[in-house]
Amino acid sequence: TVETAPVNDADRLIVRMERTSTRPGERLLEADVLLNTVGLQRAGLRLVATVEGKNGGVVSEQAEVIRDRCTATLDMWALGGDPTSVTFALHDADKPIATVKQAITVNGPEGRLAPGTRIPVRLSLPEGIDRVQNWPVHIGVPLPEGALAESRAAMALPSITLVDNDGEPIPHGKQVAGRWAPDGAYKWLAFTAWVDSDKGCNVVASQAQGEEPRPPGSFEWADDGTLTIDTTLARYVLGKGTSPIRDIYLDGDTPFATTEGTRGLYVVDQKGRVASATADTLPEKALLSGDVETRGGALRFEGPYLTADGEELARHITSVQVCAGQPFARITHTLVLTRDTNEVWFTDIGWEFAVKPGADAQAVFGVSRDEWQQTASQPLGAGMSASMLQDSHYVFAHGENHCSVSVKAASGAQTSIHEGDECGDWAMLSGSSGALEFSCREAALQHPKQFEVGPDRVVMHLFSNAAGEELDFRPETLAKKWDLLNWYEAVIPKAYRLAPEQVMEKMREHTSNAVGWSKTHDLMIAALRPTVDLPGEAARLSHLHSQPVYALC
């Protein structure tokens, strides 16, 4: 810590600086200023800070004296040249009565990012995918200390953009993800880029500051507070209500899929009460304008699940990212338990859409976790439905992997059309007008999961009671879920074992309250236009969602 004695009137002004030199690319230095204003009229006092540079430049700021101690923050980038000193002066009626001058040093970057620098980005595609085009990929770019900042003219720093291997610009959005110091040089840049894996991707330093290419698409706010995002392949309407995604359009003014008249995003408790999502927080329009312009920004919805009587059963945090140039939206949904779980637990958690698939309605399921292209399909007539259920899975050192696809006829009769170990991650309702696909990353490992498809609706059950299981944290239920008695029998020596009923009685004596527990799912919803191979396209999209394209820089 450097403490500089005042030039005059030593009792009036003392300045302490912990550091008098900056790190590479650091913008701000701080000084602790102590004043002695005894005998002075505070109304006429001013504190003036003047920064001088090598090229003779001077920047001066002043403030009224309100307290006898303050912290002064000095902007080392305010001058075109490197600052060499700072002078603090206490003025009384515009007359300086105490002055302190301190030499300062600004250290430049050891190796700045020179214009023309090209950093290759390696795109890692999942197994079975040969190429992606116009595909949204997140890229993190680390930068050396002091190598890049937005406004330090003396450092002659370039702008950063993305180009393919031929030098053609790649549509992207970017933001600063980290700095080496507050308001200082960049440490991390985060890009969302729409790449073609065959053409490659490169981070390039350039002197040009022209407008960067945007991905295709547009967005529009409506007077009712909803936001419509047009990706060019589908239109998604987002807003408050029982579902963050309200409507999905393929063509025309009639929704292809909607949550109107459905349960939307919902939970069902052990009493059979249905509670649908609401959103009591939503970003302001102004905060979204730079991020939602189809640049990969996500909208966050948060609120309670409310019954028809207005009772809260749980809460949700749901982020929706509608992807430009693609038919899908990526969703992160988090369920948060807010009630005493001895009083409220759940039998069903899901998301329901009504769909108009047109003629020849058909349910299609991805039926294998390992063989992602394997499907099972079922034509759907009036009153019919089909569902894929992962009813059990090896967990807590016990259990078997089992999934099935069953068809329910209009008469209520149920038939199994497929059985396996681990289900795939997706299901789809398709017809002559298009298809709606639901995908859940690692659905089998998060059992019980169920995809339910009818001729006019799709329900993604994030927790299903179809096999009799409930989301119940009471001790006796947990003992059964953990297979506690078998574990106890295998681990505890016979001489010390209690009878099974005694073990369960002791479990019942314990109290367990999982309020605050949360569970997050990574989901994708896609609205697909009719093609020759809709099941193949749906399987590919789900595979790319579950096994993302990674970018290594």
Stockholm file with secondary structure:
# STOCKHOLM 1.0

chainA/1-553         TVETAPVNDADRLIVRMERTSTRPGERLLEADVLLNTVGLQRAGLRLVATVEGKNGGVVSEQAEVIRDRCTATLDMWALGGDPTSVTFALHDADKPIATVKQAITVNGPEGRLAPGTRIPVRLSLPEGIDRVQNWPVHIGVPLPEGALAESRAAMALPSITLVDNDGEPIPHGKQVAGRWAPDGAYKWLAFTAWVDSDKGCNVVASQAQGEEPRPPGSFEWADDGTLTIDTTLARYVLGKGTSPIRDIYLDGDTPFATTEGTRGLYVVDQKGRVASATADTLPEKALLSGDVETRGGALRFEGPYLTADGEELARHITSVQVCAGQPFARITHTLVLTRDTNEVWFTDIGWEFAVKPGADAQAVFGVSRDEWQQTASQPLGAGMSASMLQDSHYVFAHGENHCSVSVKAASGAQTSIHEGDECGDWAMLSGSSGALEFSCREAALQHPKQFEVGPDRVVMHLFSNAAGEELDFRPETLAKKWDLLNWYEAVIPKAYRLAPEQVMEKMREHTSNAVGWSKTHDLMIAALRPTVDLPGEAARLSHLHSQPVYALC
#=GR chainA/1-553 SS CEEECCSSCTTTEEEEESCSBCCTTCCEEEEEEEECCTTSCGGGEEEEEEEEETTSCEEEEEEECCSSEEEEEEETTSSSSCEEEEEEEEEETTEEEEEEEEECBCCCCSSCCCTTCEEEEEEECCTTCCCCSSEEEEEEEECCTTSCCSSCGGGTCCEEEEECTTSCBCCEEEEEEEESSTTCSEEEEEEEEEECTTTCEEEEEESCCCCCCCCSCEEEECTTSCEEEECSSCEEEECSSSCSEEEEESSSSSCSEECTTSCCEEEEETTCCEEEECCSBCCCHHHHTTTTTTSSCCEEEEEEEECTTCCEEEEEEEEEEECTTSSEEEEEEEEECCSCTTTCCEEEEEEEEEECCCSSCEEEEECCSSSTTCEEEEECCTTCEEEEEEEECCBTTBCCCEEEEEEECTTSCEEEEEEESSCCSEEEEEETTEEEEEEETTTGGGCSEEEEEETTEEEEEEECCTTSCCBCCCHHHHHHHTTHHHHHHHHSCGGGCCCHHHHHHHHHHSCCCCTTCEEEEEEEEEEECCCTTHHHHHHHHHHHHHSCCEEEC
#=GC SS_cons         CEEECCSSCTTTEEEEESCSBCCTTCCEEEEEEEECCTTSCGGGEEEEEEEEETTSCEEEEEEECCSSEEEEEEETTSSSSCEEEEEEEEEETTEEEEEEEEECBCCCCSSCCCTTCEEEEEEECCTTCCCCSSEEEEEEEECCTTSCCSSCGGGTCCEEEEECTTSCBCCEEEEEEEESSTTCSEEEEEEEEEECTTTCEEEEEESCCCCCCCCSCEEEECTTSCEEEECSSCEEEECSSSCSEEEEESSSSSCSEECTTSCCEEEEETTCCEEEECCSBCCCHHHHTTTTTTSSCCEEEEEEEECTTCCEEEEEEEEEEECTTSSEEEEEEEEECCSCTTTCCEEEEEEEEEECCCSSCEEEEECCSSSTTCEEEEECCTTCEEEEEEEECCBTTBCCCEEEEEEECTTSCEEEEEEESSCCSEEEEEETTEEEEEEETTTGGGCSEEEEEETTEEEEEEECCTTSCCBCCCHHHHHHHTTHHHHHHHHSCGGGCCCHHHHHHHHHHSCCCCTTCEEEEEEEEEEECCCTTHHHHHHHHHHHHHSCCEEEC
//
